[in-house]
Amino acid sequence: MSTVRRDVRPPKSGKSPAFQMRITPELKAQFEVAAKDAGMTLGNWFKTLGRKELERLYKYNNKERI
């Protein structure tokens, strides 16, 4: 059995606000497979994806992080 990688950033004040978006069931299924292959939950997979994309954009644009 594989171990699920968790988001290791410490919580600041309880749960974060929910982020909702509409996607097709087929796209969600593809995301779920990718998250499972990465050994993480769908929510953590999205957070990791977002952080990597922000890092790539900052690097590409030579901007400092906010």
Order of alpha helices (4+ residues) and beta strands (2+ residues): alpha-alpha
